[in-house]
């Protein structure tokens, strides 16, 4: 857990792209839908909440079981590879996959 008592997933990668492009890919709901999820929206609350989802699921920061967090840790490794490919090359590992496919 992080110092705030909330769970955190920590992963890192190096992306050969301008910082503003990477920042947009991580914070813009439309860009998030381009490499991570099918739905993404910012909930206008104090501190802001980012809600992302896949068909039949929705995930909101702070709203997950321990098992879901374990899966998220593994999933982030895969999706960060997809982020790198999308930002650096424009290629999306999800292309050609049926809608709702979750990378693993």
Secondary structure as UniProt FT lines:
FT   TURN            3..4
FT   HELIX           19..27
FT   HELIX           29..33
FT   TURN            34..36
FT   STRAND          39..43
FT   TURN            46..47
FT   STRAND          49..54
FT   TURN            55..56
FT   STRAND          57..60
FT   TURN            61..62
FT   HELIX           66..89
FT   TURN            93..96
FT   TURN            99..100
//
